[in-house]
Amino acid sequence: MWSQVLKLGYDVSTMSPVFALAAVISYMEGYNAIIISMNLLASVVLIGILYKIFSISKNNMAPTPVRISSISPNDSYYAYMFAYGIPTLTLLLSGGAWIYAIVLFTTISTLYLSNSSIPNPILRLVGYHFYTIDLKDALHNYTLITKKKLANNNQVTSVYEVHEFLLIDKG
């Protein structure tokens, strides 16, 4: 149950760049300060949620030892296009807040229901790297978040499990 709450929080927090971009677009389109402020506030709140998820994961969960069988950089541009491009295009082309809200809700729902996690660009900005890993004797296609640039399977020995498919390097 708790991991589902963390997954939902992580997936929702990945939308913080969309709200920041919506604030910029709203400003360029001449919308009033309330609309711009609401978008900026939503972006900041979502970044706060992401920070809290990391804090909860690192402070309240026991690290789990892992043995990685394969590792590869996670540069899923298709996921970025889906998660950020479609809501932004909707905002640019329709101008309708309801359509934008529906598309944003659908995007977040799809992310939540999928068995994976997309890299969060806010974490990239603060120096985190994303990898797709397979664990020995376990499921495949985990997303690993780490500050390290990984070159081999032995560089990560224990992780915090945010949710079923998202791991944070203890190191």
C-alpha positions in Angstrom: 0.0 0.0 0.0 2.7 2.5 1.0 4.7 1.8 -2.2 1.6 2.6 -4.2 1.3 6.0 -2.5 5.0 6.6 -3.2 4.5 5.5 -6.9 1.6 7.9 -7.3 3.6 10.7 -5.7 6.6 10.1 -7.9 4.5 9.8 -11.1 2.6 13.0 -10.2 5.8 14.8 -9.4 7.2 14.1 -12.9 4.6 16.6 -14.2 6.4 19.6 -12.4 8.1 20.6 -15.7 4.8 20.6 -17.5 3.4 23.1 -15.0 6.5 25.3 -15.1 6.3 25.3 -18.9 2.5 26.1 -18.6 3.4 29.1 -16.5 5.9 30.3 -19.2 3.3 29.7 -22.0 0.6 31.5 -19.9 2.9 34.5 -19.5 3.7 34.6 -23.2 0.0 34.3 -24.0 -0.8 37.2 -21.7 -2.8 35.3 -19.1 -3.4 37.0 -15.8 -1.0 36.6 -12.9 -3.3 34.2 -11.0 -3.0 31.6 -13.8 0.8 32.0 -14.0 1.1 31.8 -10.2 -1.1 28.7 -10.0 1.1 26.9 -12.5 4.3 27.9 -10.8 2.9 26.9 -7.4 1.9 23.5 -8.8 5.4 23.0 -10.1 7.0 23.9 -6.8 4.6 21.7 -4.8 5.3 18.8 -7.1 9.0 19.3 -6.6 8.4 19.3 -2.8 6.5 16.0 -3.2 9.5 14.5 -5.0 11.8 15.7 -2.3 9.6 14.2 0.4 9.5 10.8 -1.5 13.3 10.7 -1.5 13.4 11.7 2.2 10.8 9.0 3.1 12.6 6.3 1.0 16.0 7.0 2.5 15.0 7.7 6.1 12.2 5.2 6.7 13.0 2.2 4.6 15.7 -0.4 5.1 18.3 -0.7 2.3 18.0 -3.9 0.3 21.1 -5.7 -1.0 21.1 -6.2 -4.7 23.0 -8.1 -7.3 22.7 -6.5 -10.7 23.0 -8.8 -13.7 22.7 -6.1 -16.4 22.7 -2.3 -16.5 22.1 0.3 -19.2 21.5 4.0 -19.3 17.8 4.9 -19.3 17.3 7.6 -22.0 13.7 6.9 -22.8 12.9 9.8 -25.1 9.6 8.2 -26.1 8.5 8.3 -22.5 9.5 12.0 -22.3 7.6 12.8 -25.5 4.5 11.1 -24.1 4.7 12.4 -20.6 5.7 16.0 -21.4 5.0 16.6 -25.1 1.4 15.6 -25.3 0.2 17.8 -22.3 2.3 20.7 -23.5 1.0 20.4 -27.1 -2.5 20.3 -25.8 -2.0 23.5 -23.8 -0.4 25.2 -26.9 -3.0 24.1 -29.4 -6.3 24.1 -27.6 -6.0 26.9 -25.1 -8.7 25.1 -23.1 -8.0 24.5 -19.4 -10.4 21.5 -19.3 -8.9 19.7 -22.2 -5.4 20.3 -20.7 -6.6 19.0 -17.3 -8.1 15.8 -18.9 -4.9 15.1 -20.9 -2.7 15.7 -17.8 -4.9 13.4 -15.7 -4.8 10.7 -18.5 -1.0 11.0 -18.7 -0.6 10.7 -14.9 -3.0 7.8 -14.8 -1.2 5.9 -17.6 2.1 6.5 -15.8 0.7 5.2 -12.6 -0.8 2.1 -14.1 2.3 1.1 -16.1 4.9 -1.2 -14.6 7.7 1.2 -15.0 8.9 4.7 -14.1 10.1 7.5 -16.4 13.1 9.5 -15.5 12.2 12.8 -13.7 13.9 15.7 -15.4 14.1 17.6 -12.1 16.3 14.9 -10.7 18.5 15.1 -13.8 18.9 18.8 -13.2 20.3 18.1 -9.7 22.8 15.5 -10.9 21.0 12.1 -10.7 21.4 9.5 -13.4 18.8 6.9 -14.5 19.6 3.3 -15.4 17.5 0.3 -16.4 18.7 -2.7 -14.5 18.0 -6.4 -14.3 18.6 -8.1 -11.0 19.9 -11.6 -10.6 17.1 -14.0 -9.6 14.5 -11.2 -9.8 12.3 -9.2 -12.1 13.7 -7.2 -14.9 13.4 -3.6 -16.1 13.8 -1.8 -12.8 14.6 1.9 -12.9 17.6 2.8 -10.8 18.2 6.4 -9.7 21.8 7.2 -8.6 24.2 10.1 -8.4 27.0 7.8 -9.7 27.9 7.3 -13.4 27.8 3.5 -13.6 30.1 1.5 -15.8 29.6 -2.0 -14.4 27.2 -4.1 -12.4 29.2 -4.1 -9.2 29.1 -0.4 -8.4 25.7 -0.6 -6.7 25.3 -3.1 -3.8 22.2 -1.8 -1.9 19.2 0.2 -2.8 16.0 1.7 -1.3 12.8 0.5 -3.0 10.5 3.5 -3.7 8.0 1.2 -5.4 8.0 -2.1 -7.3 9.9 -0.8 -10.3 11.9 2.2 -8.9 15.0 1.9 -6.8 17.3 4.6 -5.3 21.0 3.8 -4.9 22.0 3.8 -1.2 25.4 5.1 -2.0 
